[in-house]
Amino acid sequence: MAKRIHLHKRKAWGQREYLLYLLNKTAVRFTFITVTDGSDRGGSWEGRTRLADGTRNLSLVPKSKHPKNFRPYSSKLKTYYDYTKKAWRSFRTKEVVAVISYLDPKTNKEIPFKNLVD
């Protein structure tokens, strides 16, 4: 029997905290600001906004992409599996711009962030 996943709206949580919660449960589409703009000369400190589709839930990551070892915990840097790049990526938690949508684990349908499951 599959473990039931509860996704609840927490009024005290901001988008950053809710994103980290959702990433551990299901697949999420979100945006964040990169550290640099990706130019050849090292980039600027302003960065650019990047759209990402990813998860931290290992049951949703292909077995061949499971991590072989784990990084030490960091409150500033979070890793996630990126479905677009098919690799592990990371972002700084203070740079989260928006949660756009997530995949409902019960129905496998994409749910916009504004229509949260109670």
Contacts in CASP RR format, 6 or more apart in sequence:
PFRMAT RR
TARGET T0000
AUTHOR 0000-0000-0000
METHOD contacts of the structure
MODEL  1
MAKRIHLHKRKAWGQREYLLYLLNKTAVRFTFITVTDGSDRGGSWEGRTR
LADGTRNLSLVPKSKHPKNFRPYSSKLKTYYDYTKKAWRSFRTKEVVAVI
SYLDPKTNKEIPFKNLVD
5 25 0 8 1.000
5 26 0 8 1.000
5 105 0 8 1.000
5 106 0 8 1.000
7 22 0 8 1.000
7 25 0 8 1.000
7 26 0 8 1.000
7 102 0 8 1.000
7 104 0 8 1.000
7 105 0 8 1.000
7 116 0 8 1.000
7 117 0 8 1.000
8 116 0 8 1.000
8 117 0 8 1.000
8 118 0 8 1.000
9 18 0 8 1.000
9 116 0 8 1.000
9 117 0 8 1.000
9 118 0 8 1.000
10 17 0 8 1.000
10 18 0 8 1.000
10 21 0 8 1.000
13 21 0 8 1.000
15 96 0 8 1.000
15 97 0 8 1.000
15 98 0 8 1.000
15 99 0 8 1.000
15 113 0 8 1.000
16 93 0 8 1.000
16 94 0 8 1.000
16 96 0 8 1.000
18 99 0 8 1.000
19 28 0 8 1.000
19 30 0 8 1.000
19 96 0 8 1.000
19 99 0 8 1.000
20 78 0 8 1.000
20 93 0 8 1.000
22 28 0 8 1.000
22 99 0 8 1.000
22 102 0 8 1.000
23 54 0 8 1.000
23 55 0 8 1.000
23 56 0 8 1.000
23 57 0 8 1.000
23 78 0 8 1.000
23 80 0 8 1.000
24 56 0 8 1.000
24 57 0 8 1.000
25 57 0 8 1.000
25 105 0 8 1.000
26 55 0 8 1.000
26 57 0 8 1.000
26 60 0 8 1.000
26 102 0 8 1.000
26 103 0 8 1.000
26 104 0 8 1.000
26 105 0 8 1.000
27 53 0 8 1.000
27 54 0 8 1.000
27 55 0 8 1.000
27 57 0 8 1.000
27 60 0 8 1.000
27 83 0 8 1.000
27 102 0 8 1.000
27 103 0 8 1.000
28 53 0 8 1.000
28 54 0 8 1.000
28 55 0 8 1.000
28 99 0 8 1.000
28 101 0 8 1.000
28 102 0 8 1.000
28 103 0 8 1.000
29 51 0 8 1.000
29 52 0 8 1.000
29 53 0 8 1.000
29 54 0 8 1.000
29 99 0 8 1.000
29 100 0 8 1.000
29 101 0 8 1.000
29 102 0 8 1.000
29 110 0 8 1.000
30 51 0 8 1.000
30 52 0 8 1.000
30 96 0 8 1.000
30 97 0 8 1.000
30 98 0 8 1.000
30 99 0 8 1.000
30 100 0 8 1.000
31 49 0 8 1.000
31 50 0 8 1.000
31 51 0 8 1.000
31 52 0 8 1.000
31 96 0 8 1.000
31 97 0 8 1.000
31 98 0 8 1.000
31 100 0 8 1.000
32 49 0 8 1.000
32 50 0 8 1.000
32 52 0 8 1.000
32 91 0 8 1.000
32 92 0 8 1.000
32 95 0 8 1.000
32 96 0 8 1.000
32 97 0 8 1.000
33 47 0 8 1.000
33 48 0 8 1.000
33 49 0 8 1.000
33 50 0 8 1.000
33 95 0 8 1.000
33 97 0 8 1.000
34 47 0 8 1.000
34 48 0 8 1.000
34 49 0 8 1.000
34 50 0 8 1.000
34 91 0 8 1.000
34 95 0 8 1.000
35 45 0 8 1.000
35 47 0 8 1.000
35 92 0 8 1.000
35 95 0 8 1.000
36 42 0 8 1.000
36 43 0 8 1.000
36 44 0 8 1.000
36 45 0 8 1.000
36 47 0 8 1.000
37 43 0 8 1.000
37 44 0 8 1.000
37 46 0 8 1.000
37 47 0 8 1.000
37 48 0 8 1.000
38 47 0 8 1.000
38 48 0 8 1.000
49 97 0 8 1.000
51 100 0 8 1.000
52 80 0 8 1.000
52 82 0 8 1.000
52 84 0 8 1.000
52 89 0 8 1.000
52 91 0 8 1.000
53 82 0 8 1.000
53 83 0 8 1.000
53 84 0 8 1.000
54 80 0 8 1.000
54 81 0 8 1.000
54 82 0 8 1.000
54 83 0 8 1.000
55 61 0 8 1.000
55 80 0 8 1.000
55 81 0 8 1.000
55 83 0 8 1.000
56 78 0 8 1.000
56 79 0 8 1.000
56 80 0 8 1.000
56 81 0 8 1.000
58 66 0 8 1.000
60 81 0 8 1.000
61 81 0 8 1.000
65 81 0 8 1.000
65 86 0 8 1.000
65 87 0 8 1.000
65 88 0 8 1.000
67 88 0 8 1.000
71 79 0 8 1.000
75 93 0 8 1.000
76 92 0 8 1.000
76 93 0 8 1.000
76 94 0 8 1.000
77 90 0 8 1.000
77 91 0 8 1.000
77 92 0 8 1.000
77 93 0 8 1.000
78 90 0 8 1.000
78 91 0 8 1.000
78 92 0 8 1.000
78 93 0 8 1.000
79 88 0 8 1.000
79 89 0 8 1.000
79 90 0 8 1.000
80 88 0 8 1.000
80 89 0 8 1.000
80 90 0 8 1.000
80 91 0 8 1.000
81 87 0 8 1.000
81 88 0 8 1.000
81 89 0 8 1.000
82 88 0 8 1.000
82 89 0 8 1.000
98 113 0 8 1.000
99 113 0 8 1.000
100 112 0 8 1.000
100 113 0 8 1.000
101 110 0 8 1.000
101 111 0 8 1.000
101 112 0 8 1.000
101 113 0 8 1.000
102 110 0 8 1.000
102 111 0 8 1.000
102 113 0 8 1.000
103 109 0 8 1.000
103 110 0 8 1.000
103 111 0 8 1.000
104 110 0 8 1.000
104 111 0 8 1.000
104 117 0 8 1.000
111 117 0 8 1.000
END
